[in-house]
Amino acid sequence: KQWYQRRVRGTGTIALKNDTANVQLHFLSGSSTLAEGAIGALPNLGPGPMRIAQRMRLEPNQIEGVQKRMQHEGHWCMLLALPHCTDPVSLSTQTTVLQQGFISYLDSKQAAGIINLSVPEQTSPYVLHIFPPCEFTRVNMKRFCPELMEGAGDCGYLLIVIATV
């Protein structure tokens, strides 16, 4: 689809439990400098996929904490993670893995995934909050990229908020 071919910041592989999915990261809002720095620092996690090691409950006080971080200009960014592959058959497989292995799991736990990313030359580490489709993602996508809401839901997506600690 044409709608998601812009604002690409990178590609990568994410992991949760025994599932891995290839994703393409699309910049939505916030600091593009922070997005580039965080994406550039992902190799610091080591070889292999970005592994979701923690969960954050999708409870009002937890969501408010993320929203407060999003009020500090230059200290956050929002990315959309979409299934990624170069051929249609593999893309279908990646879409299924993202929907069943990540979105369904996080949704069943009523949680967002967390990845902590330390950068040696930076004093503040990055925290990646990885949200399945939920009220928080719908509100923010409507606010920052309403044109993507319909198409993203069709293929499955994760909304990633990267903030400095």
C-alpha positions as CSV (number, residue, x, y, z in Angstrom):
1,K,0.0,0.0,0.0
2,Q,1.1,3.5,-0.8
3,W,0.2,5.1,2.5
4,Y,3.0,3.6,4.5
5,Q,5.9,4.2,2.1
6,R,6.9,7.5,3.6
7,R,8.8,8.5,6.8
8,V,10.7,5.2,7.0
9,R,13.4,5.4,9.7
10,G,14.6,1.8,9.6
11,T,13.9,-1.9,9.7
12,G,14.6,-4.5,12.4
13,T,13.5,-7.6,14.1
14,I,11.7,-7.7,17.3
15,A,11.3,-10.7,19.6
16,L,8.8,-11.6,22.3
17,K,8.9,-15.0,24.0
18,N,9.6,-17.5,21.1
19,D,8.3,-15.2,18.3
20,T,10.3,-12.9,16.1
21,A,8.9,-10.5,13.5
22,N,10.5,-8.3,10.9
23,V,9.3,-4.7,11.1
24,Q,9.7,-1.5,9.2
25,L,9.8,1.6,11.5
26,H,7.9,4.7,10.3
27,F,8.4,8.1,12.1
28,L,5.1,9.6,13.2
29,S,5.8,12.4,15.6
30,G,8.2,13.9,18.2
31,S,11.9,14.4,17.8
32,S,13.3,13.0,14.6
33,T,16.8,13.5,16.1
34,L,15.9,11.2,19.0
35,A,14.4,8.7,16.6
36,E,17.6,8.6,14.5
37,G,19.7,8.3,17.6
38,A,17.7,5.5,19.1
39,I,17.4,3.5,15.9
40,G,21.1,4.0,15.4
41,A,21.8,2.7,18.9
42,L,19.8,-0.5,18.4
43,P,22.9,-2.6,17.5
44,N,24.1,-1.9,21.1
45,L,21.5,-4.5,22.1
46,G,23.8,-7.0,20.6
47,P,23.4,-9.4,17.6
48,G,19.9,-10.6,16.9
49,P,16.5,-9.1,17.5
50,M,15.3,-6.3,19.8
51,R,13.9,-8.5,22.6
52,I,11.0,-7.3,24.7
53,A,12.1,-8.3,28.1
54,Q,9.5,-6.4,30.3
55,R,5.9,-5.5,30.3
56,M,4.0,-2.4,31.4
57,R,0.4,-2.8,32.4
58,L,-2.0,-0.7,30.3
59,E,-3.4,1.0,33.4
60,P,-4.2,4.7,33.7
61,N,-1.3,5.6,36.0
62,Q,1.2,3.8,33.7
63,I,-0.2,5.4,30.5
64,E,0.0,8.8,32.3
65,G,3.7,8.3,32.9
66,V,4.3,7.8,29.2
67,Q,2.1,10.8,28.4
68,K,4.1,13.0,30.8
69,R,7.3,11.9,29.0
70,M,5.7,13.0,25.7
71,Q,5.2,16.5,27.1
72,H,9.0,17.1,27.1
73,E,9.9,18.4,23.7
74,G,12.9,16.8,22.2
75,H,12.9,13.8,24.6
76,W,10.4,11.5,22.8
77,C,9.3,10.2,19.5
78,M,6.6,8.0,18.1
79,L,7.1,5.3,15.5
80,L,4.8,2.9,13.8
81,A,6.1,-0.7,13.4
82,L,4.6,-2.5,10.5
83,P,5.3,-6.0,9.2
84,H,8.2,-6.0,6.7
85,C,9.5,-8.3,4.0
86,T,10.5,-8.0,0.4
87,D,8.1,-10.6,-1.1
88,P,4.3,-10.9,-0.6
89,V,4.4,-14.5,0.8
90,S,6.9,-13.6,3.5
91,L,5.1,-10.4,4.2
92,S,1.9,-12.4,4.9
93,T,3.8,-14.6,7.3
94,Q,5.3,-11.6,9.1
95,T,1.9,-10.0,9.4
96,T,0.5,-13.2,10.9
97,V,3.4,-13.5,13.4
98,L,3.1,-9.8,14.4
99,Q,-0.7,-10.2,14.9
100,Q,-0.6,-13.5,16.7
101,G,2.7,-13.5,18.5
102,F,2.9,-9.9,19.5
103,I,-0.4,-8.1,19.3
104,S,-2.6,-10.9,20.6
105,Y,-0.1,-11.7,23.4
106,L,0.2,-8.1,24.6
107,D,-3.5,-7.5,24.2
108,S,-4.3,-10.7,26.3
109,K,-1.9,-9.4,29.0
110,Q,-3.3,-5.8,28.7
111,A,0.3,-4.7,28.5
112,A,2.8,-2.8,26.4
113,G,6.3,-4.3,25.9
114,I,9.4,-2.5,27.2
115,I,12.9,-2.5,25.9
116,N,15.6,-0.5,27.7
117,L,18.4,0.7,25.5
118,S,21.6,2.1,27.0
119,V,24.0,4.1,24.8
120,P,27.6,4.3,26.0
121,E,28.2,7.9,24.9
122,Q,24.8,9.1,26.2
123,T,23.9,9.9,29.8
124,S,20.2,9.1,29.5
125,P,19.2,5.7,28.2
126,Y,16.2,5.2,25.9
127,V,13.1,3.4,26.9
128,L,11.1,1.8,24.1
129,H,7.4,1.4,25.0
130,I,5.8,-1.0,22.5
131,F,2.0,-0.7,22.4
132,P,-0.4,-3.1,20.7
133,P,-3.6,-1.5,19.2
134,C,-5.5,0.0,22.2
135,E,-7.1,3.2,23.3
136,F,-3.7,4.9,23.7
137,T,-2.6,4.0,20.2
138,R,-5.9,5.0,18.6
139,V,-5.9,8.4,20.3
140,N,-2.3,9.1,19.4
141,M,-2.6,7.9,15.8
142,K,-5.7,10.0,15.4
143,R,-3.8,13.0,16.8
144,F,-0.5,12.6,14.9
145,C,-1.4,10.6,11.7
146,P,-5.1,10.2,11.1
147,E,-4.5,9.2,7.5
148,L,-2.8,6.0,8.7
149,M,-5.4,4.7,11.1
150,E,-7.4,2.7,8.5
151,G,-4.6,1.1,6.7
152,A,-2.4,0.2,9.7
153,G,-5.3,-1.7,11.3
154,D,-5.6,-3.9,8.2
155,C,-2.1,-5.3,8.5
156,G,-1.5,-5.2,12.2
157,Y,0.9,-2.7,13.8
158,L,2.7,-1.8,17.0
159,L,3.0,1.8,18.2
160,I,6.4,2.5,19.7
161,V,7.1,5.5,22.0
162,I,10.8,6.1,22.6
163,A,11.7,8.4,25.4
164,T,14.8,9.3,27.3
165,V,14.8,8.4,31.0
